[in-house]
Amino acid sequence: MKMLKILVIFAVLGYFSWPSIQSDLEMYIVQVKSPKSQISVQSSRTELESWYSSFLPKTIATAGSDEKPRLIYSYHNVMKGFAARLSAEEVKEMEKKKGFISARPQMILPLHTTHTPNFLGLQQNMGLWRDSSYGKGVIIGVLDTGISPDHPSFSDKGMPPPPAKWKGGCDWNFFTKCNNKLIGVRTFLENGNSPLDDNGHLLMMGSISYPFPSVDVVSHSIYNDVVALGALTATQRGILVSCSAGNTGPHDSTLSNEALWILTVGASTLDRILKATVGNHKVFEGESVFHPKGHNPSYFPLFDPALNAADLDSRYCRTGTLNGRDIEGKLVLCMDGGCYSRIGKGQAVKDAGGVGMIIYNGPNGGFTKLADDHVLPALFITYQDGMNILAYMNSTSEPIARISFHGTIIGDKDAPVVASFSSRGPNLASPGILKPDIIGPGVNILAAWPTSTHTKSTFNIISGTSMSCPHLRHVNPSRANDPGLVYDTPFDDHLPYLCCLNYTNGQITDLLQHRVDCQTVRSISEAQLNYPSFSIKLGTSAQTYKRTVTNIGVAKSSYTVEIGPLLGVSVIVTPSTLNFSKLNQKLEYQVTFSIRANSSNNGVVQGFLKWTNNNHSVRSPIAIVVDTARLDF
């Protein structure tokens, strides 16, 4: 069997914490303009250090040797700026200095396998994975909280040395842990803390990466809009940055990392089920990692802790709310959520004498079922199934059920389905750009796990868009496997796009790090950008959009358009056929959207536009917000 040849580097984030005599000092990340506003000139590192020091209060430069340094980091690549320990008053004084842009206080950012390669169509000995040389020579960078280098997932057995282009190394006293697979580790902790992972987030991220050839990518799965600045710099250098969309769904407009130049990844289910069931005459299907040997499949009484409970948190089985309740020897229903972990709910049930637990989704959780390694026989079911069980309990004086475990089942025909927790659009920062860009496996993902956590297992199951992001960090539309047609969005279009968003010249200058005058730049509205999707707000007036596709398939080829169902919306594509005569030829088409006569549809309409021939199908998703009461937006 061939070895997956992927090289991994880790950049470790941490939170700055140290004792200080001056308790009013905070860590700030300060962004400034280039020295003397010579934005087009590459400043030397010495010039930048001197420039940064000029922003600091005089008292810092003359501080005694007993005080910890106030200037912690200097930044030279992604942006011009530094990190320093400052008081709020010192920041206010700094804001008055010429060249100052912004000062952001540090913040704590919440963290956003086995069968999934097959589910994605990556077969070991055939197809795309084999044809792409198993990602040979690709370097993937992961920005997260730590790494467990001794985990077997990072063994370099059968791996060649790093490619010649690799210029990095291992920070800290970590060089003995690096190898031909884990080729670099860097920590961004001022106090030199270890980059070891003790919560499992990064370890899972790194162990489920799938690379593709000739694409160097950076994956970032912590949520903060300021990453757009760093991602833009990476994009300028030809690096694809993929980020998780966030875990605040299913509510609208909850996206993170929605910048145009970021591949925003949502989470979906996969076709593997960790099946468990509950019921008597009627059986409800759920999921659970906990498949105990010698499990007692007998029927037990059902108990609803929310019934006649004074504490509203009883429905969530929060610790302390089950005390004194008649739970001994019963199966207990617990609603998911309530800011309380599912493992914690199970422990509370077990401590109260319960023999099993049924967790059911809240209304927003819908049909997503999350598997956990419980502390007692338990399973997770949908909201509707939970309501059905509660209705059954209200219909009889002695409700009973039993829990059964059925192991791993492959072949869920409904997969993939968007996970309930996966953050949704529209894209508030730029409504004309459809986000997320793509979804991938992010529910009940099995991957590496550090043994320093609550479990001694080296693998664990977890869900979130942070799990889907590493599955799809390799996706790069410009290098897809024989797509036929591509929508090329050159980096040069970013400037006119940003100008059309009504940003000031100064704001765009700070973002692009070169001087900008939008009055001399042609503008491209977000909806007219050559993006491979359509995000539209449609009133009673028709709207027309242009797109350009490039032929990278067969030199002489024709494509015919197909429109997916868009209820109440008329779609006219001109021309309806694209005839190419050579490779890399570009052809333009336009699409006109309008409300159909007598349509009363208000809300969101979804469909697609697809160019097809005998060998290719090039699909663009369409999302339309319809409001017939408004003439324009």
C-alpha positions in Angstrom: 0.0 0.0 0.0 1.4 3.4 -0.9 2.1 6.0 1.8 0.3 9.3 1.7 3.1 11.7 1.0 2.1 14.9 2.8 4.2 17.3 4.7 2.7 19.1 7.6 3.8 22.2 9.5 2.1 23.6 12.6 1.9 27.2 13.8 0.7 27.3 17.4 -1.5 30.0 18.8 -1.6 30.8 22.5 -2.9 33.4 24.9 -0.5 35.8 26.5 -0.5 35.5 30.2 2.1 36.6 32.7 2.3 38.4 36.1 2.8 42.1 36.0 3.3 44.7 38.6 1.1 47.0 36.5 -2.2 45.2 36.4 -3.7 47.7 34.0 -1.5 46.5 31.1 -3.1 44.5 28.3 -1.7 42.9 25.2 -2.5 44.9 22.1 -1.8 44.1 18.4 -1.1 47.4 16.8 -1.2 48.0 13.0 0.7 51.0 11.6 1.5 52.3 8.2 4.9 51.8 6.6 7.6 54.2 7.8 7.4 57.7 6.2 4.4 56.3 4.3 6.8 54.8 1.7 4.3 52.0 1.1 5.7 51.0 -2.3 9.2 50.6 -0.9 10.3 47.5 1.0 11.5 48.7 4.4 14.4 46.9 6.1 13.8 45.0 9.3 15.9 47.5 11.2 13.9 50.5 9.9 10.7 48.8 10.9 11.9 48.0 14.4 12.9 51.7 14.9 9.6 52.8 13.4 7.6 50.5 15.8 9.5 51.8 18.8 8.6 55.4 18.0 4.9 54.5 18.7 5.7 53.3 22.3 5.5 55.7 25.2 8.9 57.2 26.3 8.6 55.5 29.7 8.8 52.1 28.0 12.2 52.8 26.4 13.6 53.8 29.8 12.1 51.1 31.9 14.3 49.3 34.4 15.7 45.9 33.7 13.5 44.3 36.3 10.3 45.0 34.3 9.3 42.6 31.6 9.6 44.0 28.0 6.6 45.8 26.7 7.3 45.2 23.0 6.6 41.5 22.5 6.5 40.9 18.7 7.3 42.7 15.5 5.4 41.9 12.4 6.9 42.4 8.9 5.0 40.2 6.4 1.3 39.9 6.8 1.1 43.5 8.0 3.2 46.3 9.5 2.8 46.4 13.2 3.7 44.9 16.6 2.3 43.4 19.7 2.9 45.2 23.0 1.8 45.4 26.6 0.0 48.7 27.0 -2.5 50.5 29.1 -5.7 52.0 27.7 -4.3 55.5 28.3 -1.1 54.6 26.4 -3.2 53.4 23.5 -5.2 56.6 23.4 -1.9 58.6 23.2 -0.6 56.2 20.5 -3.8 56.9 18.4 -2.7 60.5 18.0 0.6 59.6 16.3 0.9 59.9 12.5 0.9 56.5 10.8 -1.2 54.7 13.5 -4.0 52.5 12.0 -5.5 50.4 14.8 -4.9 48.7 18.1 -6.8 45.5 19.0 -6.7 44.0 22.5 -5.9 40.3 22.6 -9.0 38.1 22.6 -9.6 34.4 23.4 -10.9 32.7 20.2 -13.3 29.7 20.6 -12.2 26.6 18.7 -14.2 25.9 16.0 -10.4 10.0 10.2 -11.3 6.8 8.8 -14.2 6.5 6.3 -14.3 10.1 5.1 -11.6 9.6 2.4 -13.8 7.0 0.7 -16.9 9.2 1.1 -15.0 12.0 -0.7 -14.1 9.6 -3.5 -10.4 9.3 -2.6 -9.6 5.6 -3.2 -6.2 4.3 -2.2 -5.2 2.6 -5.4 -7.3 4.3 -8.1 -8.6 7.6 -9.3 -7.7 11.2 -8.3 -5.7 10.4 -5.2 -3.4 8.0 -7.0 -3.3 10.2 -10.1 -2.2 13.2 -8.0 0.8 11.2 -6.6 -0.9 11.2 -3.2 -0.1 14.8 -2.6 3.6 14.3 -3.0 5.6 17.4 -2.1 2.7 19.5 -0.8 3.2 21.5 2.4 0.1 22.2 4.5 0.2 24.8 7.3 -2.2 24.5 10.2 -2.8 27.4 12.6 -4.3 26.2 15.9 -3.6 25.4 19.5 -1.0 22.7 19.7 0.3 19.4 18.4 1.1 15.9 19.8 4.0 14.8 17.7 4.3 11.3 19.2 0.9 10.4 17.9 1.0 7.6 15.3 -0.9 9.8 12.8 2.3 11.8 12.4 4.7 8.9 11.9 7.0 9.6 8.9 7.4 5.9 8.0 7.9 5.7 4.2 8.1 9.5 3.8 10.8 11.2 1.8 12.7 14.2 3.1 11.0 17.6 2.9 11.1 19.3 -0.5 13.9 21.8 -1.2 11.5 24.7 -1.2 10.9 24.2 2.6 12.7 26.9 4.5 11.2 26.5 7.9 12.1 24.6 11.0 11.1 23.6 14.5 10.9 26.2 17.3 11.3 25.6 21.0 13.2 22.4 22.1 11.1 20.7 19.5 13.5 19.8 16.8 13.8 16.2 18.0 10.1 15.7 17.5 10.0 16.9 13.9 10.4 14.3 11.1 9.8 13.9 7.4 6.1 14.3 7.8 5.9 16.9 10.7 8.5 19.2 9.2 7.9 22.3 11.2 6.4 23.6 14.5 6.3 27.2 15.5 4.8 28.7 18.7 3.7 32.3 19.0 3.8 32.4 22.8 6.0 35.1 24.3 6.8 33.1 27.3 8.1 30.1 25.3 5.3 27.7 26.2 5.3 24.3 24.6 3.4 23.8 21.4 2.1 20.5 22.7 -1.7 20.0 22.2 -3.7 19.2 25.4 -7.2 19.7 24.1 -7.2 17.7 20.9 -8.4 20.4 18.5 -5.3 20.8 16.4 -4.4 17.1 16.6 -7.7 16.2 14.9 -7.2 19.0 12.3 -3.8 17.9 11.3 -4.6 14.2 11.1 -7.4 14.6 8.6 -5.7 16.7 5.9 -6.0 15.6 2.3 -3.5 17.3 -0.1 -3.5 17.8 -3.8 -0.5 18.3 -6.0 1.1 21.7 -6.7 -1.1 23.5 -4.2 0.4 24.9 -1.0 -2.4 25.7 1.4 -2.9 27.1 4.8 -5.9 26.0 6.9 -7.2 28.1 9.7 -10.1 26.9 11.9 -10.5 29.6 14.6 -13.1 32.2 14.1 -12.1 35.9 13.8 -12.7 38.3 11.0 -9.2 39.8 11.4 -7.8 36.8 9.7 -8.9 38.3 6.4 -5.9 40.6 6.4 -3.4 37.7 6.8 -5.4 35.6 4.3 -5.2 38.4 1.7 -1.4 38.5 2.0 -1.3 34.7 1.6 -3.5 34.9 -1.5 -1.2 37.5 -3.1 1.6 34.9 -2.7 -0.4 32.1 -4.3 -1.4 30.3 -1.1 -5.0 29.1 -0.8 -6.4 29.8 2.7 -9.3 27.7 3.8 -11.3 28.6 7.0 -14.2 27.1 8.8 -17.5 28.9 8.4 -18.4 28.7 12.1 -20.6 26.7 14.4 -23.4 29.2 15.1 -26.0 27.8 12.7 -28.8 27.3 11.7 -29.4 31.1 12.2 -29.1 33.4 9.2 -26.1 35.6 8.7 -23.8 33.9 11.2 -20.8 33.3 9.0 -17.2 33.7 10.0 -14.3 34.0 7.6 -16.5 35.2 4.7 -13.9 37.3 2.8 -13.8 36.9 -0.9 -10.3 35.5 -0.9 -11.0 32.8 1.7 -12.3 29.4 0.9 -15.1 29.3 3.5 -16.0 25.7 4.5 -19.3 24.6 6.1 -20.0 21.2 7.7 -22.1 18.3 6.4 -22.9 14.8 7.5 -21.3 11.7 5.8 -22.7 8.3 5.0 -21.4 6.6 8.1 -23.8 6.0 11.0 -22.8 5.0 14.5 -26.2 3.4 14.9 -28.1 3.0 18.1 -31.9 2.8 18.6 -34.5 3.4 21.3 -38.1 2.3 21.5 -40.5 -0.5 22.1 -43.2 -1.1 19.4 -41.9 2.0 17.5 -38.1 2.3 17.2 -36.2 5.6 16.8 -32.8 5.7 15.3 -29.9 7.7 16.8 -26.2 7.7 17.1 -23.6 6.9 19.8 -19.9 6.1 20.0 -20.7 4.2 23.3 -21.3 0.6 22.2 -20.7 -1.3 25.5 -20.0 -5.0 25.7 -22.6 -6.9 27.8 -25.1 -4.1 27.5 -28.5 -5.0 29.0 -31.1 -4.7 26.2 -34.0 -4.9 28.7 -36.9 -2.5 28.8 -36.7 0.3 31.4 -39.1 3.0 32.5 -38.7 6.4 30.8 -38.3 9.5 32.8 -38.7 13.2 31.7 -36.8 15.4 34.2 -38.6 18.5 32.8 -42.0 17.2 34.1 -43.1 19.0 37.2 -39.7 20.4 37.7 -39.2 23.8 39.3 -35.8 24.3 37.7 -36.0 25.0 33.9 -32.5 23.6 33.5 -33.8 20.2 34.5 -34.7 19.5 30.8 -30.9 19.8 30.1 -30.0 17.3 32.9 -27.6 19.9 34.4 -25.7 18.7 37.5 -27.7 19.2 40.6 -31.1 19.5 38.9 -31.7 15.7 39.1 -31.1 15.4 42.8 -34.0 13.9 44.7 -35.8 12.9 41.6 -37.2 9.3 41.0 -34.5 8.3 38.4 -33.1 5.1 39.8 -33.2 2.3 37.2 -34.7 4.5 34.5 -33.9 5.8 31.0 -33.7 9.7 31.2 -34.6 12.1 28.4 -32.3 15.1 28.2 -32.5 18.0 25.7 -29.3 18.9 24.1 -27.8 22.4 24.8 -28.2 24.5 27.9 -24.5 25.4 27.8 -23.8 21.9 29.2 -21.8 19.1 27.7 -23.5 15.9 26.6 -20.9 13.9 28.6 -21.7 16.0 31.6 -25.4 15.3 31.2 -24.7 11.6 31.2 -22.6 11.8 34.3 -25.5 13.7 36.1 -27.9 10.9 35.0 -25.5 8.2 36.1 -24.9 9.9 39.5 -28.7 10.1 40.0 -29.1 6.3 39.4 -30.2 6.4 35.8 -29.4 3.3 33.7 -29.4 5.1 30.3 -29.9 8.5 28.6 -31.7 9.7 25.5 -30.5 13.1 24.2 -32.8 14.8 21.8 -32.1 17.9 19.8 -33.5 21.3 20.5 -35.7 22.9 17.8 -32.7 24.5 16.1 -30.8 21.2 16.0 -33.2 19.6 13.6 -32.1 16.3 12.1 -28.3 16.5 13.0 -27.3 13.6 15.3 -24.1 13.9 17.2 -22.2 10.8 18.5 -20.3 10.9 21.8 -18.3 8.5 23.9 -20.8 8.5 26.8 -20.3 7.3 30.4 -23.4 5.2 30.3 -25.7 3.6 27.6 -26.9 6.6 25.7 -27.8 7.9 22.2 -28.6 11.1 20.4 -31.9 11.4 18.4 -33.5 14.2 16.4 -35.8 16.9 17.7 -38.9 15.3 16.1 -38.1 11.9 17.5 -37.7 13.4 20.9 -41.1 15.1 20.6 -42.6 11.7 19.5 -41.1 10.0 22.6 -42.4 12.7 24.9 -45.9 12.4 23.3 -45.8 8.6 23.9 -44.8 9.2 27.5 -47.8 11.5 28.0 -50.1 8.9 26.5 -49.4 6.2 29.1 -48.9 5.8 32.8 -46.0 3.4 32.4 -43.8 4.4 29.4 -41.0 2.0 28.8 -38.2 1.6 26.1 -34.9 0.0 25.6 -31.6 1.1 24.0 -29.9 -1.1 21.4 -26.5 -0.7 19.7 -25.9 -1.8 16.1 -22.3 -0.7 15.4 -21.0 1.2 12.4 -23.3 1.3 9.3 -22.1 2.6 6.0 -24.5 3.8 3.3 -26.7 6.6 4.6 -28.4 7.6 1.4 -29.4 11.0 2.6 -25.8 12.2 3.1 -24.4 14.7 2.7 -26.8 17.0 4.6 -25.8 20.4 5.9 -25.2 20.2 9.7 -27.6 22.2 11.9 -24.7 23.9 13.6 -22.9 25.0 10.4 -23.1 28.8 10.1 -25.3 30.2 7.3 -25.3 33.1 5.0 -26.1 35.6 3.6 -22.7 37.1 3.7 -23.1 40.3 5.7 -19.7 41.7 4.7 -20.4 41.3 1.0 -23.9 40.1 0.3 -23.2 39.6 -3.5 -20.6 36.9 -2.7 -22.2 33.5 -1.9 -20.8 31.9 1.2 -20.0 29.3 2.4 -18.1 28.2 -0.7 -18.3 24.5 0.0 -19.4 21.9 2.6 -17.5 18.8 3.7 -17.7 16.1 6.3 -17.9 17.7 9.8 -20.3 15.5 11.8 -19.0 12.7 13.9 -15.5 12.7 12.6 -13.0 10.2 13.9 -9.4 11.4 14.1 -6.3 11.6 16.3 -6.7 12.7 19.9 -4.0 13.4 22.6 -3.8 11.1 25.5 -3.4 14.0 27.9 -7.1 14.7 27.8 -10.0 13.1 29.8 -9.8 9.9 27.7 -6.8 7.6 27.3 -7.8 6.8 23.7 -5.6 8.1 20.9 -8.6 8.7 18.7 -11.9 10.5 19.3 -15.1 11.6 17.5 -15.9 15.3 17.3 -18.1 17.5 15.2 -17.8 21.1 13.9 -16.8 23.1 10.8 -13.2 22.8 12.1 -13.5 19.1 11.2 -14.8 19.9 7.7 -12.2 22.5 6.9 -9.2 20.1 6.9 -11.1 17.7 4.7 -11.4 20.3 2.0 -8.4 22.5 2.6 -6.9 21.0 -0.6 -9.8 22.3 -2.8 -8.5 24.8 -5.3 -10.9 25.6 -8.2 -8.0 26.7 -10.5 -6.4 23.2 -10.2 -9.4 21.0 -10.1 -9.2 17.6 -11.7 -10.4 18.1 -15.3 -13.3 20.5 -14.6 -13.7 21.5 -18.2 -14.5 25.1 -17.5 -13.3 27.5 -14.8 -14.3 30.9 -13.5 -11.0 32.8 -13.2 -11.1 35.6 -10.6 -7.6 37.2 -10.9 -6.2 38.9 -7.9 -6.1 42.2 -9.8 -9.9 42.2 -9.6 -9.8 42.5 -5.8 -8.9 46.2 -5.9 -11.9 47.3 -8.0 -14.1 45.0 -5.9 -13.0 46.6 -2.7 -13.4 50.1 -4.1 -17.0 49.2 -5.0 -17.7 48.2 -1.4 -17.2 51.9 -0.5 -14.1 51.4 1.6 -12.0 54.5 1.9 -8.7 54.8 0.0 -6.9 54.6 3.4 -8.7 51.4 4.4 -7.9 49.7 1.2 -4.3 51.0 1.3 -3.9 49.5 4.7 -5.4 46.2 3.5 -3.4 45.8 0.3 -0.3 47.5 1.7 0.2 49.7 -1.3 -1.1 53.1 -2.2 -4.7 53.1 -3.6 -6.9 55.8 -5.3 -10.3 54.4 -6.1 -11.1 57.4 -8.3 -8.6 56.1 -10.8 -9.8 52.5 -10.6 -12.5 50.8 -12.6 -15.1 49.4 -10.2 -16.5 45.9 -10.1 -19.6 45.4 -8.1 -19.6 42.3 -5.9 -22.4 40.7 -7.9 -20.6 41.3 -11.2 -17.3 39.8 -9.9 -16.4 36.7 -11.9 -17.3 34.4 -9.0 -18.6 30.8 -9.8 -21.9 31.4 -8.0 -24.7 34.0 -7.8 -26.0 35.7 -4.6 -28.8 38.1 -5.5 -31.4 40.4 -3.9 -34.2 40.6 -6.4 -37.0 43.1 -6.4 -39.6 43.8 -9.1 -36.9 45.0 -11.5 -34.9 42.5 -13.6 -31.2 42.1 -12.9 -28.5 41.0 -15.4 -25.1 39.5 -14.5 -22.1 38.7 -16.6 -19.7 35.8 -16.2 -16.6 34.6 -18.1 -15.5 31.0 -18.3 -12.2 29.6 -19.5 -11.9 26.3 -21.4 -9.3 24.0 -19.9 -10.9 20.8 -21.0 -11.1 19.7 -24.7 -10.0 22.2 -27.2 -13.0 21.9 -29.5 -16.0 21.5 -27.3 -19.6 22.8 -26.8 -21.5 23.3 -23.6 -25.3 23.7 -23.2 -26.8 25.6 -20.3 -29.2 24.0 -17.8 -31.1 25.9 -15.1 -32.2 24.3 -11.8 -35.6 25.0 -10.4 -36.0 28.6 -9.1 -39.6 28.9 -7.9 -41.2 32.1 -9.1 -38.1 33.4 -10.8 -37.5 33.6 -14.6 -33.9 33.0 -15.8 -32.7 33.8 -19.3 -29.1 32.9 -20.3 -27.5 34.4 -23.4 -26.1 32.6 -25.2 -27.5 29.3 -24.2 -24.6 27.4 -25.9 -20.9 28.0 -25.6 -18.8 26.8 -28.5 -15.0 26.7 -27.9 -12.4 26.2 -30.6 -9.2 26.1 -28.5 -7.8 25.6 -25.0 -7.7 28.6 -22.6 -10.3 30.4 -24.8 -12.6 32.7 -22.8 -16.2 33.1 -23.5 -18.7 35.4 -21.8 -22.4 34.9 -21.0 -25.0 36.9 -19.2 -27.9 35.9 -17.0 -31.0 37.9 -16.5 -33.2 37.2 -13.4 -36.7 38.5 -13.0 -39.8 37.8 -10.9 -42.4 35.8 -12.8 -45.8 37.4 -13.4 -48.3 36.9 -10.6 -45.6 35.3 -8.4 -46.3 35.8 -4.7 -43.0 34.2 -3.6 -41.1 36.1 -0.9 -38.1 34.6 0.8 -35.1 32.7 -0.3 -35.0 30.8 -3.6 -32.2 28.3 -4.4 -31.2 26.6 -7.6 -28.3 26.3 -10.0 -26.9 27.2 -13.4 -25.0 24.3 -15.1 -23.0 24.1 -18.3 -22.8 20.5 -19.6 -21.5 18.4 -22.4 -20.8 14.7 -22.8 -17.8 14.8 -20.5 -18.2 17.7 -18.1 -20.8 19.3 -15.8 -19.9 22.8 -14.5 -22.4 23.8 -11.8 -22.8 27.3 -10.2 -25.2 27.5 -7.2 -27.7 30.4 -7.1 -29.3 31.9 -4.0 -31.9 34.7 -4.5 -33.6 36.7 -1.8 -36.9 37.6 -3.3 -38.9 40.7 -2.1 -41.7 41.7 -4.5 -42.6 44.6 -2.2 -39.4 46.5 -3.0 -38.3 48.0 -6.3 -34.6 48.0 -5.6 -32.1 47.3 -2.9 
